[in-house]
Amino acid sequence: MEPPSAPARRGRICWQGFLLAASLLAFWSPPTTAQLALELMPPNAAEGKDVLLLAHNLPEDTAGCSWFKGQRVESTRQIASYRIDTQSNATGPAYSGRETIYPNGSLLFQKVTLEDTGYYTLQAIKNNFQGEEATGQLRVYLELPKPNISSNNSNPVEHKDPVVFMCEPEIQDTTYLWLINSRSAQNSPTLELSKDNRTLTLLRVTRNDTGPYECESRNPVSASRSDPLYLSVSYGPDSPTIFPPDTHYHSRANLSLSCHASSNPPAQYSWFINGRPKQSTQELFITSITANDSGTYTCLVHNSVPGLKRTVVRNITVSAGKSSPGSSPWTIAGIVIGVLVGVVLAAALGCFLFLSRTRRDSGLQDPREHQPPASTPGHGPSSTSISPAPLPGPTTVIPIYEELLKPNTSTYCWIVP
């Protein structure tokens, strides 16, 4: 006899089998076929190029294909159709002569135009007369021309005139970018961009805003950049300066002053001496100045474009004394040579006078050297009377100027300057 618990166990086994079968049914589903799809090659087309609308996952039992312009299947918008069993095709009302349909359902568009932009629908008709549809979007863009920059003012005045740049031409579905000194332009307190970025405005122009400015246009199929544009910003004149900074000069010197000021366009210069106009040049030159040239020297700088003028004044004092010329190397060499020559001449003259005096003194001899010898004691005087010889006369003194006229070279020829 079976135990009472046996039927309960069998019930549990049947219930578990039911749960397993239910779970298998829940996770298992019959295989599905891939859906018909379209791929555009390229996805974004440039005007004048060819585009292929490639069909994917065409049903195996397809009897024929038809293409339509738009998102709905309408006979009035049919482009072309292809019948597989007869391998024949036909054109519809929307056919332009540039479309070619292939047996695999793909459609080739040649030389697309901007008007070809839009949706296209492929219908695959099965043998059971049921159909599948797939829709794709064709985007055609213009091959962008080279842009150019227009401006309301190409010669603005610093801190005065705003400048508005515009990137031309205006083209739909185009993005505009601005480059200043090869860097991307951004909104700032002195620069403003329009919402579409086609207009750039300089609110306050300075001399540093000369550029270059470039505009670049872009779309999904092309990009082009304009030629650089430069601004000629008028500014100045800034505060002028006078060179050199000297204020005191000696009479009979040459006065040369130069006036400088930063300006665009280049400034015009005028000089005034004591309020009287002198000359309209950047440099002032006066030769052999005198004390009458002392006074105030004024340089007037004028920029005619912004209409601004600036002046600078220099007080010049000319002393009555002779100017002391600078010592050049040749002057110093001349002085040294002159001193040396003077020293040598003085030494030579001193030696000459000394030797001449020594020579004259040696010509005067002692008279005792010419006396006769004394008689020998014990012998008496000689029978022959010998008269004493006369004393030599004194050496004739030659005047010094004759010595100089006829010098004795043996005396001072050894002296070398």
DRENDO-1510 file (C-alpha; in Angstrom, 1 decimal, always signed):
<recs>
REC; n; res; u; v; w
REC; 1; MET; +0.0; +0.0; +0.0 .
REC; 2; GLU; +1.4; +3.3; -1.0 .
REC; 3; PRO; +2.1; +5.9; +1.6 .
REC; 4; PRO; -0.4; +8.8; +1.6 .
REC; 5; SER; +2.3; +11.2; +0.6 .
REC; 6; ALA; +3.0; +9.7; -2.8 .
REC; 7; PRO; +0.2; +11.5; -4.7 .
REC; 8; ALA; +1.4; +14.8; -3.3 .
REC; 9; ARG; +4.9; +14.1; -4.6 .
REC; 10; ARG; +3.6; +13.4; -8.1 .
REC; 11; GLY; +1.6; +16.6; -8.0 .
REC; 12; ARG; +4.7; +18.6; -7.3 .
REC; 13; ILE; +6.6; +16.9; -10.2 .
REC; 14; CYS; +3.8; +17.8; -12.6 .
REC; 15; TRP; +3.7; +21.4; -11.4 .
REC; 16; GLN; +7.5; +21.8; -11.8 .
REC; 17; GLY; +7.3; +20.4; -15.4 .
REC; 18; PHE; +4.6; +23.0; -16.2 .
REC; 19; LEU; +6.7; +25.8; -15.0 .
REC; 20; LEU; +9.7; +24.7; -17.0 .
REC; 21; ALA; +7.6; +24.5; -20.2 .
REC; 22; ALA; +6.1; +27.9; -19.6 .
REC; 23; SER; +9.6; +29.4; -19.1 .
REC; 24; LEU; +10.8; +27.9; -22.3 .
REC; 25; LEU; +7.8; +29.3; -24.2 .
REC; 26; ALA; +8.5; +32.7; -22.7 .
REC; 27; PHE; +12.1; +32.9; -23.8 .
REC; 28; TRP; +11.8; +31.2; -27.2 .
REC; 29; SER; +10.4; +33.1; -30.2 .
REC; 30; PRO; +10.5; +32.2; -33.8 .
REC; 31; PRO; +13.4; +33.8; -35.8 .
REC; 32; THR; +12.5; +37.1; -37.4 .
REC; 33; THR; +13.7; +38.3; -40.8 .
REC; 34; ALA; +15.8; +41.5; -41.1 .
REC; 35; GLN; +13.8; +44.6; -42.0 .
REC; 36; LEU; +14.2; +46.4; -45.3 .
REC; 37; ALA; +16.5; +49.3; -44.9 .
REC; 38; LEU; +18.2; +52.1; -46.9 .
REC; 39; GLU; +21.8; +53.5; -46.8 .
REC; 40; LEU; +22.7; +56.8; -48.6 .
REC; 41; MET; +26.2; +56.9; -50.0 .
REC; 42; PRO; +27.3; +59.6; -49.2 .
REC; 43; PRO; +24.9; +60.6; -46.5 .
REC; 44; ASN; +25.5; +64.3; -47.3 .
REC; 45; ALA; +25.9; +65.1; -51.0 .
REC; 46; ALA; +27.5; +68.1; -52.7 .
REC; 47; GLU; +25.5; +69.6; -55.5 .
REC; 48; GLY; +26.5; +68.1; -58.8 .
REC; 49; LYS; +27.7; +64.8; -57.3 .
REC; 50; ASP; +26.2; +61.3; -57.6 .
REC; 51; VAL; +24.4; +59.6; -54.8 .
REC; 52; LEU; +23.6; +55.9; -54.4 .
REC; 53; LEU; +20.5; +54.9; -52.3 .
REC; 54; LEU; +21.5; +51.4; -51.4 .
REC; 55; ALA; +18.8; +48.8; -50.5 .
REC; 56; HIS; +19.5; +46.3; -47.6 .
REC; 57; ASN; +17.7; +43.1; -46.6 .
REC; 58; LEU; +15.4; +42.9; -49.7 .
REC; 59; PRO; +13.0; +39.9; -49.1 .
REC; 60; GLU; +13.8; +36.7; -50.9 .
REC; 61; ASP; +10.4; +36.4; -52.5 .
REC; 62; THR; +10.5; +39.9; -53.9 .
REC; 63; ALA; +8.7; +40.2; -57.2 .
REC; 64; GLY; +9.6; +43.8; -57.9 .
REC; 65; CYS; +10.6; +47.2; -56.5 .
REC; 66; SER; +9.4; +50.7; -56.9 .
REC; 67; TRP; +10.9; +54.1; -55.8 .
REC; 68; PHE; +8.8; +57.1; -54.8 .
REC; 69; LYS; +9.7; +60.7; -54.0 .
REC; 70; GLY; +8.4; +61.5; -50.5 .
REC; 71; GLN; +7.5; +59.4; -47.4 .
REC; 72; ARG; +4.4; +57.8; -48.9 .
REC; 73; VAL; +3.7; +55.4; -51.7 .
REC; 74; GLU; +1.7; +57.5; -54.3 .
REC; 75; SER; +1.5; +56.6; -58.0 .
REC; 76; THR; +1.8; +60.3; -58.9 .
REC; 77; ARG; +5.2; +60.5; -57.1 .
REC; 78; GLN; +6.7; +57.3; -58.6 .
REC; 79; ILE; +10.2; +57.6; -59.9 .
REC; 80; ALA; +10.9; +54.2; -61.4 .
REC; 81; SER; +10.1; +50.5; -60.9 .
REC; 82; TYR; +11.8; +47.1; -61.7 .
REC; 83; ARG; +10.1; +43.7; -62.3 .
REC; 84; ILE; +12.4; +40.8; -61.4 .
REC; 85; ASP; +10.8; +38.0; -63.4 .
REC; 86; THR; +11.0; +40.0; -66.7 .
REC; 87; GLN; +14.1; +42.0; -65.7 .
REC; 88; SER; +12.4; +45.1; -67.0 .
REC; 89; ASN; +12.0; +48.6; -65.6 .
REC; 90; ALA; +9.6; +51.5; -66.1 .
REC; 91; THR; +9.7; +55.1; -65.2 .
REC; 92; GLY; +7.0; +57.1; -63.3 .
REC; 93; PRO; +5.8; +60.8; -63.2 .
REC; 94; ALA; +8.6; +61.9; -60.8 .
REC; 95; TYR; +11.4; +60.5; -63.1 .
REC; 96; SER; +14.0; +63.2; -64.0 .
REC; 97; GLY; +16.2; +61.3; -66.4 .
REC; 98; ARG; +19.0; +61.1; -63.8 .
REC; 99; GLU; +17.8; +58.1; -61.8 .
REC; 100; THR; +18.8; +54.4; -62.5 .
REC; 101; ILE; +17.1; +51.5; -60.7 .
REC; 102; TYR; +19.1; +48.2; -60.2 .
REC; 103; PRO; +17.8; +44.6; -59.8 .
REC; 104; ASN; +18.8; +44.6; -56.1 .
REC; 105; GLY; +16.4; +47.5; -55.5 .
REC; 106; SER; +19.1; +50.2; -55.2 .
REC; 107; LEU; +18.7; +53.6; -56.9 .
REC; 108; LEU; +21.5; +55.8; -58.4 .
REC; 109; PHE; +21.0; +59.5; -58.5 .
REC; 110; GLN; +23.3; +61.4; -60.9 .
REC; 111; LYS; +24.3; +65.1; -60.6 .
REC; 112; VAL; +22.0; +65.8; -57.7 .
REC; 113; THR; +20.7; +69.4; -57.2 .
REC; 114; LEU; +19.5; +71.3; -54.2 .
REC; 115; GLU; +15.9; +70.5; -55.4 .
REC; 116; ASP; +16.6; +66.8; -54.9 .
REC; 117; THR; +16.8; +67.3; -51.2 .
REC; 118; GLY; +14.1; +65.3; -49.4 .
REC; 119; TYR; +12.8; +61.9; -48.5 .
REC; 120; TYR; +12.7; +58.8; -50.8 .
REC; 121; THR; +10.7; +55.6; -50.3 .
REC; 122; LEU; +11.5; +52.1; -51.6 .
REC; 123; GLN; +8.6; +49.6; -51.9 .
REC; 124; ALA; +9.5; +45.9; -52.2 .
REC; 125; ILE; +6.5; +43.8; -53.5 .
REC; 126; LYS; +6.4; +40.1; -52.7 .
REC; 127; ASN; +5.0; +37.3; -54.7 .
REC; 128; ASN; +1.9; +37.3; -52.5 .
REC; 129; PHE; +1.4; +40.9; -53.4 .
REC; 130; GLN; +2.3; +42.1; -49.9 .
REC; 131; GLY; +4.9; +44.9; -49.7 .
REC; 132; GLU; +7.6; +46.2; -47.4 .
REC; 133; GLU; +8.6; +49.8; -47.3 .
REC; 134; ALA; +11.8; +51.7; -46.3 .
REC; 135; THR; +12.4; +55.5; -46.3 .
REC; 136; GLY; +15.6; +57.5; -46.4 .
REC; 137; GLN; +16.5; +61.2; -46.4 .
REC; 138; LEU; +18.8; +62.7; -49.1 .
REC; 139; ARG; +20.6; +66.0; -48.1 .
REC; 140; VAL; +22.2; +68.0; -50.9 .
REC; 141; TYR; +24.4; +71.0; -50.1 .
REC; 142; LEU; +25.9; +73.7; -52.2 .
REC; 143; GLU; +29.7; +73.5; -52.9 .
REC; 144; LEU; +30.6; +76.7; -51.1 .
REC; 145; PRO; +32.2; +79.5; -53.0 .
REC; 146; LYS; +35.1; +81.5; -51.6 .
REC; 147; PRO; +33.6; +84.1; -49.2 .
REC; 148; ASN; +34.6; +87.8; -49.1 .
REC; 149; ILE; +34.4; +90.4; -46.3 .
REC; 150; SER; +32.6; +93.7; -46.6 .
REC; 151; SER; +33.0; +96.5; -44.1 .
REC; 152; ASN; +31.2; +99.8; -43.4 .
REC; 153; ASN; +34.6; +101.5; -42.6 .
REC; 154; SER; +38.0; +100.4; -43.6 .
REC; 155; ASN; +39.7; +103.5; -42.2 .
REC; 156; PRO; +38.3; +104.1; -38.7 .
REC; 157; VAL; +39.6; +106.6; -36.2 .
REC; 158; GLU; +40.8; +105.2; -32.9 .
REC; 159; HIS; +38.3; +105.3; -29.9 .
REC; 160; LYS; +35.8; +106.9; -32.2 .
REC; 161; ASP; +34.4; +104.8; -35.0 .
REC; 162; PRO; +32.8; +101.3; -34.7 .
REC; 163; VAL; +33.4; +98.8; -37.5 .
REC; 164; VAL; +31.0; +96.2; -38.9 .
REC; 165; PHE; +32.3; +93.3; -40.9 .
REC; 166; MET; +30.0; +91.0; -42.9 .
REC; 167; CYS; +30.8; +87.7; -44.5 .
REC; 168; GLU; +29.4; +87.4; -48.0 .
REC; 169; PRO; +27.4; +85.7; -49.6 .
REC; 170; GLU; +24.7; +84.5; -47.3 .
REC; 171; ILE; +24.0; +80.8; -48.0 .
REC; 172; GLN; +21.4; +78.6; -46.4 .
REC; 173; ASP; +22.5; +75.8; -44.1 .
REC; 174; THR; +25.9; +77.4; -43.7 .
REC; 175; THR; +28.0; +78.0; -40.6 .
REC; 176; TYR; +30.2; +81.1; -40.4 .
REC; 177; LEU; +33.4; +81.5; -38.4 .
REC; 178; TRP; +35.6; +84.6; -37.8 .
REC; 179; LEU; +39.4; +84.6; -37.4 .
REC; 180; ILE; +41.3; +87.6; -36.0 .
REC; 181; ASN; +45.1; +87.3; -36.2 .
REC; 182; SER; +44.5; +83.6; -37.1 .
REC; 183; ARG; +42.6; +83.1; -33.8 .
REC; 184; SER; +38.9; +82.3; -33.5 .
REC; 185; ALA; +36.9; +85.4; -32.6 .
REC; 186; GLN; +34.6; +85.3; -29.5 .
REC; 187; ASN; +32.2; +87.8; -28.0 .
REC; 188; SER; +33.9; +90.3; -25.7 .
REC; 189; PRO; +33.3; +93.8; -24.3 .
REC; 190; THR; +34.8; +95.3; -27.5 .
REC; 191; LEU; +33.6; +92.6; -30.0 .
REC; 192; GLU; +30.1; +91.4; -30.9 .
REC; 193; LEU; +29.0; +88.5; -33.1 .
REC; 194; SER; +25.5; +88.2; -34.7 .
REC; 195; LYS; +23.4; +85.1; -33.9 .
REC; 196; ASP; +24.3; +83.4; -37.2 .
REC; 197; ASN; +27.9; +84.6; -36.8 .
REC; 198; ARG; +27.8; +86.2; -40.3 .
REC; 199; THR; +28.4; +89.7; -38.8 .
REC; 200; LEU; +31.2; +90.9; -36.6 .
REC; 201; THR; +31.2; +94.3; -34.9 .
REC; 202; LEU; +34.1; +96.1; -33.3 .
REC; 203; LEU; +32.5; +98.4; -30.8 .
REC; 204; ARG; +35.7; +100.4; -29.9 .
REC; 205; VAL; +38.6; +100.3; -32.3 .
REC; 206; THR; +42.2; +100.8; -31.2 .
REC; 207; ARG; +45.4; +100.9; -33.1 .
REC; 208; ASN; +46.0; +97.2; -32.3 .
REC; 209; ASP; +42.8; +96.2; -34.2 .
REC; 210; THR; +44.5; +96.3; -37.6 .
REC; 211; GLY; +43.9; +92.6; -38.3 .
REC; 212; PRO; +44.1; +90.5; -40.4 .
REC; 213; TYR; +40.4; +89.5; -40.4 .
REC; 214; GLU; +39.3; +86.3; -42.1 .
REC; 215; CYS; +35.8; +84.8; -42.6 .
REC; 216; GLU; +35.3; +81.1; -43.1 .
REC; 217; SER; +32.1; +79.4; -44.3 .
REC; 218; ARG; +31.3; +75.7; -43.7 .
REC; 219; ASN; +28.6; +73.1; -44.5 .
REC; 220; PRO; +28.6; +69.3; -44.3 .
REC; 221; VAL; +30.3; +69.0; -47.7 .
REC; 222; SER; +32.7; +71.9; -48.0 .
REC; 223; ALA; +34.6; +74.7; -46.3 .
REC; 224; SER; +36.1; +77.9; -47.7 .
REC; 225; ARG; +38.0; +80.9; -46.3 .
REC; 226; SER; +38.2; +84.5; -47.4 .
REC; 227; ASP; +41.3; +86.6; -48.2 .
REC; 228; PRO; +42.6; +88.5; -45.2 .
REC; 229; LEU; +41.3; +92.0; -44.6 .
REC; 230; TYR; +43.4; +94.7; -42.8 .
REC; 231; LEU; +42.2; +97.9; -41.2 .
REC; 232; SER; +44.0; +101.1; -41.4 .
REC; 233; VAL; +43.3; +102.7; -38.0 .
REC; 234; SER; +43.9; +106.4; -37.8 .
REC; 235; TYR; +45.4; +107.5; -34.4 .
REC; 236; GLY; +47.6; +110.1; -32.9 .
REC; 237; PRO; +49.5; +112.1; -32.8 .
REC; 238; ASP; +50.7; +111.0; -29.4 .
REC; 239; SER; +52.7; +113.4; -27.2 .
REC; 240; PRO; +55.7; +114.5; -29.2 .
REC; 241; THR; +59.3; +114.6; -28.0 .
REC; 242; ILE; +62.3; +116.6; -29.0 .
REC; 243; PHE; +65.8; +115.2; -29.4 .
REC; 244; PRO; +68.4; +115.7; -28.2 .
REC; 245; PRO; +67.4; +116.8; -24.7 .
REC; 246; ASP; +70.1; +119.5; -24.4 .
REC; 247; THR; +69.0; +123.0; -23.4 .
REC; 248; HIS; +72.3; +124.9; -23.2 .
REC; 249; TYR; +74.6; +125.6; -26.2 .
REC; 250; HIS; +77.6; +127.8; -26.9 .
REC; 251; SER; +77.6; +130.5; -29.5 .
REC; 252; ARG; +78.9; +129.6; -33.0 .
REC; 253; ALA; +77.8; +126.0; -32.5 .
REC; 254; ASN; +75.3; +124.3; -34.8 .
REC; 255; LEU; +71.8; +123.6; -33.4 .
REC; 256; SER; +70.0; +120.4; -34.6 .
REC; 257; LEU; +66.7; +119.4; -33.2 .
REC; 258; SER; +64.4; +116.6; -34.2 .
REC; 259; CYS; +60.7; +116.1; -33.3 .
REC; 260; HIS; +59.0; +112.7; -33.1 .
REC; 261; ALA; +55.4; +111.6; -32.4 .
REC; 262; SER; +53.6; +108.3; -33.1 .
REC; 263; SER; +50.8; +108.9; -35.6 .
REC; 264; ASN; +48.9; +107.2; -38.5 .
REC; 265; PRO; +48.8; +108.6; -41.1 .
REC; 266; PRO; +52.3; +110.2; -40.5 .
REC; 267; ALA; +51.9; +113.6; -38.8 .
REC; 268; GLN; +52.9; +117.0; -40.2 .
REC; 269; TYR; +55.5; +118.9; -38.3 .
REC; 270; SER; +56.0; +122.7; -37.8 .
REC; 271; TRP; +58.6; +124.6; -35.8 .
REC; 272; PHE; +58.1; +128.0; -34.0 .
REC; 273; ILE; +60.9; +130.1; -32.3 .
REC; 274; ASN; +59.6; +132.5; -29.7 .
REC; 275; GLY; +56.1; +132.1; -31.2 .
REC; 276; ARG; +57.2; +132.9; -34.8 .
REC; 277; PRO; +56.9; +130.2; -37.5 .
REC; 278; LYS; +60.3; +128.9; -38.6 .
REC; 279; GLN; +59.9; +125.9; -40.9 .
REC; 280; SER; +57.5; +123.0; -41.6 .
REC; 281; THR; +59.9; +120.1; -41.3 .
REC; 282; GLN; +60.4; +117.3; -38.7 .
REC; 283; GLU; +64.0; +118.5; -38.2 .
REC; 284; LEU; +65.3; +122.0; -37.4 .
REC; 285; PHE; +68.9; +122.9; -38.2 .
REC; 286; ILE; +70.6; +126.3; -37.5 .
REC; 287; THR; +74.2; +127.0; -38.2 .
REC; 288; SER; +76.5; +129.2; -36.0 .
REC; 289; ILE; +73.9; +130.1; -33.4 .
REC; 290; THR; +74.3; +133.2; -31.3 .
REC; 291; ALA; +72.9; +134.5; -28.1 .
REC; 292; ASN; +70.0; +136.0; -30.1 .
REC; 293; ASP; +68.9; +132.4; -30.9 .
REC; 294; SER; +68.0; +131.8; -27.3 .
REC; 295; GLY; +64.3; +131.3; -26.5 .
REC; 296; THR; +61.4; +128.9; -26.7 .
REC; 297; TYR; +61.4; +126.3; -29.5 .
REC; 298; THR; +58.0; +124.8; -30.1 .
REC; 299; CYS; +57.2; +121.7; -32.2 .
REC; 300; LEU; +53.6; +121.5; -33.5 .
REC; 301; VAL; +52.4; +118.0; -34.7 .
REC; 302; HIS; +49.2; +117.7; -36.7 .
REC; 303; ASN; +47.2; +114.7; -38.0 .
REC; 304; SER; +44.7; +115.8; -40.5 .
REC; 305; VAL; +42.5; +112.6; -40.4 .
REC; 306; PRO; +41.3; +112.8; -36.8 .
REC; 307; GLY; +42.1; +116.5; -36.8 .
REC; 308; LEU; +44.3; +116.4; -33.7 .
REC; 309; LYS; +47.2; +118.7; -32.8 .
REC; 310; ARG; +49.9; +118.4; -30.1 .
REC; 311; THR; +52.8; +120.6; -29.1 .
REC; 312; VAL; +56.0; +120.3; -27.2 .
REC; 313; VAL; +58.2; +123.2; -26.0 .
REC; 314; ARG; +62.0; +123.3; -25.4 .
REC; 315; ASN; +63.7; +126.3; -23.8 .
REC; 316; ILE; +67.2; +126.9; -25.5 .
REC; 317; THR; +69.9; +129.0; -23.9 .
REC; 318; VAL; +72.9; +130.1; -26.0 .
REC; 319; SER; +75.9; +131.4; -24.0 .
REC; 320; ALA; +78.1; +134.2; -25.4 .
REC; 321; GLY; +81.4; +132.4; -24.9 .
REC; 322; LYS; +83.1; +130.5; -27.7 .
REC; 323; SER; +82.2; +127.0; -27.9 .
REC; 324; SER; +84.9; +124.6; -26.8 .
REC; 325; PRO; +85.3; +122.1; -29.5 .
REC; 326; GLY; +85.7; +118.5; -28.5 .
REC; 327; SER; +89.2; +117.1; -28.4 .
REC; 328; SER; +89.5; +114.8; -31.4 .
REC; 329; PRO; +92.2; +112.1; -31.5 .
REC; 330; TRP; +94.1; +114.1; -34.2 .
REC; 331; THR; +94.1; +117.2; -32.0 .
REC; 332; ILE; +95.5; +115.3; -29.0 .
REC; 333; ALA; +98.1; +113.7; -31.2 .
REC; 334; GLY; +99.2; +117.1; -32.5 .
REC; 335; ILE; +99.5; +118.5; -29.0 .
REC; 336; VAL; +101.6; +115.6; -27.9 .
REC; 337; ILE; +103.9; +115.8; -30.9 .
REC; 338; GLY; +104.3; +119.5; -30.5 .
REC; 339; VAL; +105.3; +119.1; -26.8 .
REC; 340; LEU; +107.8; +116.4; -27.6 .
REC; 341; VAL; +109.4; +118.4; -30.4 .
REC; 342; GLY; +109.7; +121.5; -28.1 .
REC; 343; VAL; +111.4; +119.4; -25.5 .
REC; 344; VAL; +113.8; +117.9; -28.0 .
REC; 345; LEU; +114.7; +121.3; -29.4 .
REC; 346; ALA; +115.2; +122.8; -26.0 .
REC; 347; ALA; +117.5; +119.9; -25.0 .
REC; 348; ALA; +119.5; +120.2; -28.2 .
REC; 349; LEU; +119.9; +124.0; -27.8 .
REC; 350; GLY; +121.0; +123.5; -24.2 .
REC; 351; CYS; +123.6; +120.9; -25.1 .
REC; 352; PHE; +124.9; +123.0; -28.0 .
REC; 353; LEU; +125.4; +126.1; -25.8 .
REC; 354; PHE; +127.1; +124.0; -23.1 .
REC; 355; LEU; +129.6; +122.5; -25.5 .
REC; 356; SER; +130.3; +125.8; -27.2 .
REC; 357; ARG; +131.1; +127.4; -23.9 .
REC; 358; THR; +133.3; +124.5; -22.9 .
REC; 359; ARG; +135.2; +124.9; -26.2 .
REC; 360; ARG; +135.9; +128.6; -25.6 .
REC; 361; ASP; +137.1; +128.1; -22.1 .
REC; 362; SER; +139.6; +125.4; -23.2 .
REC; 363; GLY; +141.3; +127.9; -25.7 .
REC; 364; LEU; +142.6; +130.2; -22.8 .
REC; 365; GLN; +145.9; +128.6; -21.4 .
REC; 366; ASP; +148.0; +129.6; -18.2 .
REC; 367; PRO; +150.9; +132.1; -19.1 .
REC; 368; ARG; +153.3; +130.2; -16.8 .
REC; 369; GLU; +153.4; +127.3; -19.2 .
REC; 370; HIS; +155.5; +129.5; -21.7 .
REC; 371; GLN; +158.2; +130.9; -19.3 .
REC; 372; PRO; +162.0; +129.9; -20.1 .
REC; 373; PRO; +163.6; +127.4; -17.8 .
REC; 374; ALA; +165.7; +128.8; -14.8 .
REC; 375; SER; +169.6; +128.8; -15.0 .
REC; 376; THR; +171.5; +126.0; -13.4 .
REC; 377; PRO; +173.1; +127.0; -10.1 .
REC; 378; GLY; +176.8; +127.3; -10.2 .
REC; 379; HIS; +177.2; +127.8; -13.9 .
REC; 380; GLY; +176.3; +131.3; -14.4 .
REC; 381; PRO; +174.6; +132.7; -17.3 .
REC; 382; SER; +175.1; +131.4; -20.8 .
REC; 383; SER; +177.1; +133.3; -23.3 .
REC; 384; THR; +174.2; +133.3; -25.6 .
REC; 385; SER; +171.4; +135.6; -24.6 .
REC; 386; ILE; +168.0; +134.1; -25.0 .
REC; 387; SER; +165.1; +136.4; -24.9 .
REC; 388; PRO; +161.9; +135.2; -23.5 .
REC; 389; ALA; +159.3; +134.1; -26.1 .
REC; 390; PRO; +156.3; +136.2; -26.4 .
REC; 391; LEU; +153.1; +135.1; -24.7 .
REC; 392; PRO; +150.5; +133.7; -26.9 .
REC; 393; GLY; +147.7; +136.0; -27.5 .
REC; 394; PRO; +144.2; +135.1; -26.2 .
REC; 395; THR; +142.0; +132.9; -28.4 .
REC; 396; THR; +139.8; +134.8; -30.6 .
REC; 397; VAL; +136.2; +134.6; -29.4 .
REC; 398; ILE; +133.7; +133.7; -32.3 .
REC; 399; PRO; +130.3; +135.2; -31.9 .
REC; 400; ILE; +127.5; +132.6; -31.2 .
REC; 401; TYR; +125.4; +133.7; -34.1 .
REC; 402; GLU; +128.3; +132.9; -36.5 .
REC; 403; GLU; +128.6; +129.5; -34.8 .
REC; 404; LEU; +125.0; +128.9; -35.5 .
REC; 405; LEU; +125.4; +130.0; -39.1 .
REC; 406; LYS; +128.4; +127.7; -39.6 .
REC; 407; PRO; +128.1; +125.0; -37.0 .
REC; 408; ASN; +130.8; +122.6; -36.3 .
REC; 409; THR; +129.0; +119.3; -36.8 .
REC; 410; SER; +131.7; +117.3; -34.9 .
REC; 411; THR; +130.5; +119.0; -31.8 .
REC; 412; TYR; +126.8; +118.1; -31.7 .
REC; 413; CYS; +126.2; +115.6; -34.4 .
REC; 414; TRP; +125.8; +112.9; -31.8 .
REC; 415; ILE; +122.7; +114.5; -30.4 .
REC; 416; VAL; +119.7; +112.6; -31.7 .
REC; 417; PRO; +116.3; +114.1; -31.2 .
</recs>
